[in-house]
Every structure is written in structure tokens, then in C-alpha cells.
Amino acid sequence: MKNKYDPISKKVPHFLHGADYNPDQWLKYPEILEEDIRLMKLANCNVMSVGIFAWSTLEPEEGKFNFEWLDEVIDRLYKNGIYTILATPSGARPAWMAQKYPEVLRVGPNRVRNLFGERHNHCYTSPIYREKVRIMNTNLAERYSKHPGVIMWHVSNEYGGECHCDLCQEAFRSWLKDKYGTLDNLNHAWWTPFWSHTYTDWSQIESPAPHGENLVHGLNLDWKRFVTHQTVDFFKHEIKPLKKINPELPVTTNFMGVYEGLDYWKFVDFLDVVSWDNYPRWHQTEDDSDLACQDSMVHDLNRSLKGGKPFMLMESTPSMTNWMAVSKLKRPGMHLLSSIQAVAHGSDTVQYFQWRKSRGCSEKLHGAVVDHCGHENNRVFRDVQEVGETLKKLDEVIGTTVKPEVAIIFDWENRWAMKDAKGPRNIGIHYEETVVSNYKPFWKNGIPVDVINMDCDFSKYKLLIAPMLYMVRPGVAERIEEFVKNGGTFVATYWSGIVNETDLCFLGGFPGPLRKVLGIWAEEIDALYDGEERLVSFNEDNELGLKGDYKASELCDLIHLEGARSLATYKEDFYAGRPALTVNDFEKGRSYYIASRNEEKFNDMFYGKLIQELNLRKTVDTELPHGVTAQMRTDGENDYVFLMNFGNKESTVTLDNFDYTDLLTGEKASKEVKLPVYGLKILKRKAKQNS
């Protein structure tokens, strides 16, 4: 049965290929604006994101609007078959506004108000800023939301940062009152008798400050939640006039991968499409496979945010990124490969920052489709052309999705709480790296994965992995138990089940509410210095049939069995012989506990066995060479298989027994697929379940 999502815009039932376009920077160069159209068509572009930081051009003086230039740009693009994703310009306010209304500028944690400058230097709480945004967005919506060339809204740009002004302090206190009701409830949730920090009046509460309170972890955690809440509230305020005038025009705002400052899960109900900006640091080493694995996981996260709905790669660079420590060029082949990597994981667009290099200021040397030379006769432009030509051949992939049997929990609030904790390793708890290390065995085997938070539905997966689930919010443990009872397999790791949703430690022993489903009690955890290692050894005749000794580092949990069985033990130190890997039968399912941070070979061995035991579907039922991954999108009738080589040498993939067609050439694929360095193949077959 065919199962596809609609295209992002029904006007463009193709992959969107384009860039951030800033014609407002070039209004004094009409010949350049004319030339842009020729080059866009030559680069196989069909969309441009326009007006992202154009407020000072759109409203050069308060109340005096200048839309004529934008009319001309949108009309010209549309007449040439290029559609517009129209931005709201709130990411950077004009100087006149900051001068006349200083309250729109942010106040830092040190309680000093910023001067005018940079981006996102505005207060999301400010009534004046909100009103100015409402007026601007209303004008844009009235003028353009029904233009045939405008296909969606790009709301603001890379929301981020926080404000500590008096308006935000009052909004924070109001938010806390709504959450806790009484000061008594708040004081208990934050454990404020510690160091005599009990609050006796709401007015005493302030946001964390470097010269004030910053060690009440409940306060720190709630402030981060509030910053997300206030940003989402501002986002909703931006959307309201857009949707009022044309509710059919979809909205997005561009996320920044796994940016720590905002919990992106809180945005998803108000977005029509997820989009994100991707700037990996390619070529730090000769082998890009580790970085490719990390990047794949973030693509999977962005797809998972809307339950598998295709997302947008809103920004990427066709060459180099100028704000990195080293602005390295993409080597030949990497631009196409990294662009198709996004498509393989569920993106229905490939877009760039930016179309033409700015002539001045901080991004004048940032990679762009059109360089300062101003013509098409260069390597980067040809690379972009190649991506556009490839995307033109992939129309049938549009709207298809990924159907994983595996989910990994990556949770923002858990991350915030864990990083704020004092101990066990203040030199680095490495949460993100731990999640990636548990994801990587599936990437190596070409097994699709959803990356979810702890509030998502677990029931559709065979395997659920929760690395370092330090915080367990109410109801989560019960849903994990239900998942395992019904036959699911659950894997948890060291440093799980430590605190509740307000960062208070669970009483009665760790891993708190996960103790029953895991069948263990964690008595202590040993933190190792960098460079220290301990050995973990699989027990003889363990039921997984695994063998060998493996290095453990950083954290070693000292646990007792409470119904679980030991599969591996520590071989060294005073905890030699104690369980290091356990399994617990729980009604129809099983739970595993990994008690230490182990080397990659251990994860490969352990998860490789679970892949086998659970009969998890590989994209291609074959052994993939080092650096090669296989990802798949499906519509239920046909599978679209993406073979990608991020390694440093040519590799050969032996296909399984399905009939494959090369989607780019239409020819039948050979059994042995050769992939050069940064090479890829896009293949089509009948969906596995239909074969």
C-alpha cells in the first residue's frame, strides 16, 4: 500500500533546491540582480529564501514601509520558475528601533543591557518588539501570502539566546506561579533549604546570574525551560498574523541541529515543517565516517520531530564555513554526498547559505553558490549544478519517509540537568557523545533509527535505547515498563534514573523508577580520570554467546542484581567480578543495563547481537564496508536505497537478493556496487514487505 506525505508545496512537487537570497544587499547593483536569475536557472535552483534580515530595507524609518523592491524580486523569480520562501525579518531589528525603544535590546545574565548590534539581540518579552513584529508580519502577509510565487513562511532565523531584563524576570515569576502554584511547592521542588536559599516572596526569585544565584539546580533547569517557553510564545506571536490572513501557507523556522539553548520538541506542534541548518566540520581527519554518523543522527532527530514527516535542509554550505576555527573547503564529491545524505534521512530540500557572497561584514568569506568572481566557471558552482541535476531525477522519492524499528532517546531536559550536576565527572559527562556511540552500530549496519525524547510514543519500536537517562520525568518509567511488558527490548546505561523532573534525587536507590524494569540496584558509580581504563569481560557461557575483554572509561556503575542476570563483569579494581552488563526478563520483553562507558568494539558486539536476535531489518541485508552506510526511504510499495561512502578508500557493496534499479540512470544495478571515495548510489526496489 502506497504511503506518502504531500510535497512541502503542492505548487512544486519536486525537491526544493535553492538558497538564502539577500537582494536587499544588492539594490544598488541592478545588473547583479539580473544576472542572479540566469545563474539560478543554470544551477538548477527552483526556490529562494528571501528577506531573512531585511527589516532595515523593508522599514527604513518607523512606519514608513518600502516593499517595492521585494515586489519586483518575488515577481521576477516567479516569472522565471523560481519560488519564494518568504522570511519574517525579526532575527535582526533596525538601528532606529533600538535607538528609540531601548527595551527591545536584551539584557545579559550580568544584568547589563546590550548595545545595538549583531543578530537576535532582542527581548522576546518586550511588548514594543512584539508589536513591531506584529505590524511587520501583518504587512508581509497582506501583501504576499497569496502571491502565486510564495510557497511558505520562513519565520525569523535560528532562534536562540536569552534575555534577563526586568520584563523577562516578571514573566519568569509568572511562569513559575503557574507551574508551582505556591512558594512552598517551589521551595520543595528546588530544595531551597540547602544553603538557606528558601524564598519567602515571589519577587525574590531572579534568573541565574554569574554574580548571584546559579547553584540551585531546580532554578537553573526551570530557567532553561522558561527560555524555551518564551521563545515558543514569541514564535506563536509571529505566526498568528501570517496564519490569520492565509492559514494554508505553511510555516517553518530553521533549527540549529542539537543547539543546547532551546528544546526543539516544544516547537513541533506549531510548525508545519521542520527545517534545520547543517554545518558539519568535514575533513578534520582523513576518514569522515565518524562525523557522517553524528550528522546522520541529527538528520534523524529532525525527521523524528514530526513523527517521520520529511524535513527541510534549510541551510548548508556548498564550500566552506567561515566562522569555524579552520574554514576548510569541501573536497570533490563531498558536496553531492553530504546533500544526498540529508535526502536519504528524510529531507525534501537541499538549500544553502547563501546564494551570493555578501560583499562586506562578517560573512563576506562564507561559502556561497556565487563567489565574488560573479560567474559560473568554478568548481563550487558546478557542484551545486550537479546536486540540482540529481534532485531532478528523484521526484518519486518526494514525500516518502523512514520506518525505523529502533529508537534512541536524546532529551533536552535530561541533557540540561545532567550537565548542571556537580559530579561525577565535571571535566566532561559526554552525554551527546554517549548517544552517538549507541547510535553508531546501527549506522554501520544500515539500520534506520528514530531519535526521540522521553515523552514520545515507544510502542511502534522493537528496540528502545536510553543512554544516560539521568532525569526520568513522571510517567516515563511506567511507559517503558509497558513497552517491555508487551515484548519490547529496552537498553539503559550507567547514570540513569538519578533525578526527577525538578532535579531532585530519587529516594530508595538508583536507577529510581527504572529499578524494577531493569532488575538492578546501582549502589555507587566510579568516575575515572581521562586516560584511566578498566576491563569488562563477558562471562563464560553467557546467554548472548559473546566473548572477549573490552576497555571501559570515564564511568563505571557498581550494581547489584535484583532479578537481572549478569552477562559481563568488571575484571579490575575493587569492583572486579561485579556485573557490568545485565539482562532482565520482564513479562514478554527484556531489559539490558550497560554499567560502564565501553569502547566501540563492545557496542558493535553487543548491539550486533541484538540486531541478530531481534531480526532488525537492515536497509540492505549485507555486511557494509567501513565508512559505508545504507539508508532507506519508502512509500510502502517501493524502497529507495541510498548507499554512501564516507570512508577514505573505494569500497564495494554486495547487494542482497532483491532486484535493484539505479534511480539516476534507470539501469538495472549490478550485484557488486562500487563506491569511490565520497561516492554514492541511489537504488530502487520493491518494498521488502511487498516482496
N, C-alpha and C positions, 0 to 999 in steps of 0.2 A: 504494500500500500504506500502510495506516494505521500510524503510528509515534508512540506517545505514552509518556511516563513516567506511573507511577502517581501519584495525588494524594499530597501530603505525609502525609495520614492518610486511609485508606480510610473512616473514620467520617465524614469531612467532604469529600465530592467536589466542593467549591466553593472559590472563592478565600477565603482566610482574611483576615478584616478585624477588626482589634482593636487592642489597646494594652497597654503595660506597666501593670499594675494593682497598686496597693500598699495593699491593705486593712489591712495591719498598721499603717499610719499613722492609721487612722480607727476603731480598735476602740472608742474612747470615744464614737463618733458613730454608733450603730446606725441612726439614721434616714437617714444619708447612705449607708450600705451598702445599705439597702433601695432608696433612690432610684436608686442606681447601676444596678441591674438594669433598671429602667424605661427609663433613659436609654440603656443599652447596646442594648436592643432597638429603641428609637427611632432610634438611629444606625446600624442595620443591622450590628451587630457580632456575630460568631459565635465569637470566640476572645479570650482574655485571657492575657497572660504574667504569672504570679503568683509572688511570693516572691523577687524578684531580690535584694533587700537586707534580707531579713527575719530574719537569723540571731539578732539580739538578742531578737526576739519568739519565735522558734522554740525557742531555748535561752537563757532569761534568766539562768540560772545553770549552771555546769558540770555536765553530766549530768542536768539537770532540763529535760525537753522539754515544750513546750506546743504541741500540734498541733490542739487542739480548734477554735480559730478558723479554721485552714486547712481542716479537715474541712468546716466549715459553709460557707465561701466556695466551695470546689470543688463541694460538693453543690448549693448554691443556683444557681451558674452553670449546672451541668449540667441541673438541672430546668427551667431557662429557655432551653435550647437553645444555651447558650454553653459552648464547650470551653475547657480549660485547657492552656496550655503551661507546665509546672511548672519553675521555676528551682531550681538549687542556689545557696545564698547565699554562696559563697566570695569574691565580689567585695568584701565588706566584713565583717571579723570583729568580734565584740563587744568592748566595753571590758574585760570581765572576763578575756578570753583574753590580751589584750595586757599587762594588769597582772600576771597570774600567770606568763605564759610570754613574756617579752620577746623571745626568739629568733624569734618569729613575725613581728616587725616588721622591715622592710627596713633595710638599711644602704646609704647613698648612695655615689656614686663618691668622695666625700671621706672615706669610712670612718667616718662618724658615723651611729649608729642613729637612725632616725626615732622621734618620739613617736607615740602613738596618734592616729589621725585620718584623714580623707579616705577614699578608696577604694583598692583594690589596693595597700595599704601592707603587704604580707605577702611573706614569703620562700617561693618555690616549692620550695626545697630542704629547708626545716625539717621534720624528722621529726614534730615535735609538730603542726605545722599540717596536714601530710598526714594524720596520724592523726585529728585532729579533723574534717577534711573527710570522711574515710572513714566515720566514725561518723555524721555528719550525713546524708551521701548514702545510706548503708545504711538509716537510719531512714526517709528520704523514699521510697526505692524500695520498702521493705517495706510501707509504708502506702498508697502512692498509685499505684505503677506499673501496677497492674491495675484502677484505678478507671476506669469506662467514660467518664468525662468528661475524663480526662487523655490527650492525644494525642501529646505529645513532651516531651523534656527541653530546657530552655534552660540550658546548663551555664555557670555563672559569668556574667560580664558584661564585655565589652570587655577581654579580657586585654591587659595592657601593662605596661611598666616593667621594671626590673631590680633585683637585689639584689647587693651586694658584700660580704656578711658572710663570716666565716671558713668557714662551711659551703659557701657558693657558691664560694669560692676553691678549696676542696678538690675540689668537684665539677667545677670548670673544669679543674683539673690532671688529674683522672682522665679527663675527656673528651679532653683533648689527648693523654694517653698512649695512649688507644685509637685516636686518629686517626693519630698520627705514629710510635708505637712507641718511638722513641729520641729523645734530645735532639739528636743530630746531625741527624736528619731535620728536626726542628722548627727548629733554628738555620738550616739551609739554606733551608727554606721561608719563614722570616721574614726572612732576610738579616741576621741579628743582628750579624755583624762590623761593620756600619755603626754608627759612634759607640761601638764596643766594648761592644755590648749582648749578647754571647754568654752564654747560660745554661749553667751547669755543674751545676745541680741543679734538679729539678722544683719544689722548694719556693721557688725564687727568682721563679717566674712569678706575677704578680698581674694582675688585671683592670686595664684602662686607668683612670688616675686624673688629675684636674686638677693634683695636686701630685706626680705620679710619671710613669710611662711612658704616653705617648699618641701617640708618633710612629713606633712600629713598626707599619706598616700591616697586616702579617700578623696581629699580635696583635689589633689593633682589629677586623679582619674576623672572626677566629675567635671573639672575644668576642661579637660580634653573632650569629654562628651558634649559639654556646653558649646565649645568652639564648633564642633561638627553640627550641633543643633542650630546654632545661629547662622552658620554658613548655608545650611539647607533651607532655613527660613528665608534668607536673602535670595537664594536661588528660586524658591517658590514665588517670592515677590517679583522677581524678574520675569518669570514665566507668565504670571497672571494676565498682564495686558496682551501678551502675544497670543495666548490661547483664547482670550475673550473675543478677539477680532477674527481669528481663524483657528478654531480648535483642531483642524485637520492637519495643520503643518507640524511635523514632528520636531521635537527639541532634543538637543544633546548638550553636554558640557564636557570638555576634554579633561579626563583624569590624568594623573601622573604615575601610572604603574602602581607601586606599593608605597606611595608617599605616606609618610607616617602621620602627618598632621591631621588628616581627615579620615573618618571611617566611611568609605565609599558605599558600604551596604546601606547606609541611611539615605542615600540619594535615589536608589533604584526605583522606588515607587513613583517618582516624579519625572523620570527620564523616559523618553520613548525609545531611545537607542543609546547604548553605552559607547563612548569613544575614549581613546587614550593616546598619549604621546610617548613614543618609544625611541629611546636614545641609548642603545647598548654600546659599551666600550669595546668594539670589535678589535681583534688583532693585538691584544695585550700579550698574548703568547702565540706560539706557532700553531697551536690547536685551539679552535674556537668552540669545541663541543661543550665544555662546562658552561660557558656563557650562553650558548644557544639553549641549553637545558633550562637555565634560570629564566631566560627570556620567554621560552615556551610556557613555563609555569605562569608567568604574568599574563600572557595571552589567554591561557585557560581560565585564569581568575576573571578577566574582563568578560569572557564568554559566559562564565558561570553566574555573574552578577544578575543577568536577566534570564536565568534558567535555561541557557543554551541558545538564546536568540543571537543571531550574528551581530557582531560589534563593528566598530569603525576604527581603523588605524588612522587617527586624525593628523598626527604629526610624526614624521621620521625624517632623517636626513639622507639625501642622495649621495652625500660625500662625507664630509667631516662635521664635527660639532665643536664650535669654537670655545665654549665655556668649560670644556673638560681640561684636566691638567695637561694632557697631550692631545692635540687636535689631529688625530691620525686619519688618513684617507681610508675609505673602503677599498680593499683590493678588488681586482677584476673578478666579477661573478658574485661578489657578496651582496651587492645591492638587489639584484634579482632574487637571490636566495633568501635574504632576510625579509624582503617584501612578501614573497610567497609563503614564508614561514607564518606570517600573520594570517594569510588566507587559509592555510592548512589548519590553523587552530580556530577558525570561525570568523575572520574579518571579511566583510563585503566591500572594503575600500582599501586603497593604498594612497595615502596623502602625505605631503611633505611640508616641512617648514624650511624654507619658504619658496615661493615661485622665483622671485628675483632678489638677488642680494641687495640689502639696504646699502646706500652709498656711504652713510656715516653711522656713528654711535656704536653701541656695544655688540651688535650682531652683524656688522659690516663684513666680517670674515667668516660668518657661519655658512655652512653648506647650503646651496640652493640649486634649483634646476637651471636657472640662467645666471651665469657668472658675470663679473664686471666686464668681461670682454663683449658680452651682449649678443653672442651668436650661438649657433647650434654645433659648431665644429669642435667639439671637445668630448672627452670620454664620459663625463658625468651626464651630459645631455643624452648621449647615445644609450647610456644605462637606463635612463628614465624612459626613453623611447621603447626600449626592449621590454620593460615592465608593462607599459601600456599595450604593446602588441600582444604580450602573453595574456593579459587580463581580458582582452577582446575575445579570446578563444575559450573563455571559461564561463560563459553565460549560464550554462546549465547547472553550475555549482552555486549560483546565487540563491540565497535563502536556505541552503542545506545546513545541517548542523552536525554536532558531535554527540554521540550517545555513550558516555562512559559508564563502566561498571565499578569504577574506583573513584573515591572522593578523599581529598586531603583537606583538613581544617586549617585555614590560615585566618586568624581572627584578630581584628584591630584592637579591641579592648583587652584581650588577653596579652597582646604584644605590649600595649601601654603599661599594663600593670606589672608584667614581668620585668620590663626594662627599668621600672621605677623602684623595684625591690632592692633592698640593700643585702646583697648576698644571693646565691652562694658564690657567684663569680662576677665581681664588679668590673673586672677587666674585659668582660665580654660574655654575655649569655648566649649569643649567636642563635637567636630564635629563627630569623629568616633563613640562615644557612642550614639549620636543622630541618626546616620544612622542605627546602630544596633537596637535601640529602635523602629524604624519604620519598620524594617525587622522582628522583633521578632513575632508579631501577626501572620504572615504568616507561620513562622517556627512552631509555636504552633499548627496551623491548618493543617499542612502538605500540604501547597500550594507552589509550586516551584516559585522561584524568580530569575530573572537575575539581576546582579549588574553591571551597565554600567557607562560610563561617559557621559557628556552632548553633545558630538558630535555623539553619536550612533543614529541609526535609532529607532524612537519611535513608528512607525506606526504599528508594529506587536503586540503591547500590548493593553490590555483593561485598565490597570491602571498604571500610571506613578507617582512615588513619588520622590520629590526633597527636601530632608531635608537640610535646611540651605544653599540654593543656593546663597551664598553671591556674588560670581562672576558670571556674565552672559556674555558669550562671544558672539561676533556678530553672528546673525542668529539663536541663540538658542531660544530666546523668540518667534521668528516667527515660528519656527518648533513646539514649544509647542502649540502655538495658532492653527496651522494647525492640530495637533494631537487632540485637544479638539473640534475644529470645526467639525471634522469627526466622532465625537462620543466618543472620549476617555475621561477618567476621570483623572484629574491631581490634585495632592496634593502637596502643598508647605507649608513650615513652616516659623516661625519667622526668622529674619535675612537673608532674601533673597532679591535679586535684589538691592544690595548695590553698587557694583563697576563693572567697565567694565574690559576688558582683560588686561589693564595696571594698574589696581588697582586705577583708578580714580572714585570718587563717581559719580553716575548718578545725573544729574541735573533735576529739575522738580518734585522731590518727589520719595520716595521709595514705592514699590519694583521695581522702574525703569521700564524696558521694560516688566516686568511681571504684571504691574499695570492693564492693560486693561483686560487680560485674567482672573485675579483674582477678579477684580471689587472692589479693596480696595485701600486706601492710608494709609501708615504707617507713622504716624506723629512723634512718639518717641518710644524708647524702654527702659524699666526699667530693670536694672541689679540688681539682688538680691544677697545678701551675702549668703555664704554657710550656710545652716540651716534655711534661710528665706523661707517662703511659702506663696502663695496666693491661694484662692479658685476659681475654674472655675465651673460654674453651667450651665447645659443645660437649655435652655429656655423652658418654659411650652408649650406644643403642638408643639415643633419643628418638622420639616418635616421628620427628621430621626427617630423620636419616641424614642429618647434616654433620659435618666433621670439620676439625681444624681449630687453630688458635687465632684470635683476632685482636688487634690493638684497640684499646679504649682510651679516651682522653677527656679532659675537661670535667665531666660529671659522672660519678658512679653512685647509683642509688643502692642502699643497703636494705634489702627487703626480706620479709618473712612470707612463707606460703600460708594462705588461708583458703585452701581448696584448689589453688592452682598447682600445676606440676612444673618442675624445673626442666628446662631444655638445655641450658648452658649455665656455667658458673664462672665466677672470678677465679683466677689462677694465682693471684699475687696479693700481697699486703695482708693486713689483719682480717680482711673480709674474704680471704681465699676460701673457696668452697661454697660461698653464699650464692644464691640464684642471680643470674644476670639476664636471663631470658626465660619467660614463663608462658604457659598456656592454661587457660581455664575454660572448661566446658560450661556453657550457660544455656540450659534448655536446648533449643535447636542449633544454637550458634557457638562461636568460640571467641575468646578474647586473648590477645597476646600483650605482654608488657616487656618492653626493651628497657633495661635498667641503666644502660650506660650509652654515652655517645661513642659509637663504634666507627671503625674505618669503613671506607666504601665497599671493600670486598665482603664485609659482613652483611651490609644491606643488600648487596647483589645476591648473595647466597640465600639470605632469609626470604626476601621478597620474591626471588626467583622460585623458591619452593611454594610460596603462597600462590603465585601465578599459576603454577602447575596444579596444585591441589584444588584451587577454586575454578580451574578451567577458564581463566580470564581470556577474553578474546584479544588476540594481537591483531593489529592492522593487517600485517602480512605474517602468516604462520611460518616464520623462518628465523634464523639467527642473523641479527643485523651486525655488520662490521662496526668497529669502534668509530665513533663520530657520526654515524649514520642513524637517523631516526625515521620512523614511518608514522604519519598521521593520516586521519581519515575523516571526511565529511560524508554524510549520507542523506538521501531523501526517502529512504525506505525501499526504493526499487533499485537504485544504483549507488554504489560506493565510489567515492573519489579519493584515491590514494596518493599521498604526497611523500615521495622518497627524497630525503635531503641529506647532503653530505657536508657536515660542519668540521670534518676532520682535516688533517694536513696531508692526506695522500689519496690517490684514486682508490675507489672501493667498488666491489661487485656485490650486488644483492641477488640472491637466488629466490625467485618468486615461488609461491606455493601453487597449488593445483587449480587455481581459478584462471579463467581466460581474461586477459587484460588488454585494453586498448590504450595506446598513447593518446591522451586527450589533446595534445598540441599538434600532433601530426595526423591523427586518425588511423595510424597503422597499428597492426597487432604487435603487442610488446613481446620481445624475446624472453625466454626463461631467465637468462642471465642479464641483469641490468647493470651496466657500467656507469658509475658516477664519478666524474672528475672532481678535483678539489673545488668546493663550493658549487658542485653540480646538483641538479635536481631532475626528477621525473614526476609528471602528473599523469596518473593512470586511472582508468575507469573499468569497473567490473560490475556484474550483477551483485546486488546486496547479498551478503552472506546468508542472512536468514531466508532469502528467497531462492537460494541455490540448492 
